[in-house]
């Protein structure tokens, strides 16, 4: 599957693939990418999102395969760093399981596993709830000082998705379980959770980190689920520190493990 990709930075530099959250597109990562000019940044729109909207329907396994194809075709070394948020983090975890040879180090935020065993029954209702919640979120973002250009980007990203398609994304995300083969990946992976997120997400990060030989779970103090987009400065510094094996910012706590 040929995904739409935004590309920036020196072609010879270490490559990072950024995977966006559900209902967004790759352009949601632009404030972070702008702060990481020394990397070769590849930012795809996942299937059923943004400029890859017609490449749906979305499915986590299929999206991971598409990202693997992207790395093999666009990165000369055939190996990248990986950054993902929410739905994109689930795709990232799946990629680590099916093609561990493609990933050097990774930062995955808000990765949910085992969210809803009865998801197939409840997905249509959840889609309607998500659609209503999205409208409220957009209004809230307008009221909390989000720059108008970024607000317009988000509105454009989500406008194509009616409740039925949101329900499909909810179902795909909520049905995600610990990927088979994840324990075979030796990529140093930081699973981050905002301290204001649900306990389920915190437990998911711990379970994912425990499954990997070089997995670490951490907490971003005072942050919610979308904190990488709300605080791109802190997030870019966190990613850069993890990828370069230097000290993480003080806002990032590693309560259950040492820095690897």
Beta strands, then each sheet from edge to edge (+ up, - down):
strand 1: 5-8
strand 2: 15-19
strand 3: 40-44
strand 4: 80-85
strand 5: 103-109
strand 6: 188-194
strand 7: 215-220
strand 8: 252-253
sheet 1: 1+ 3- 2- 4- 5- 6- 7- 8+
end
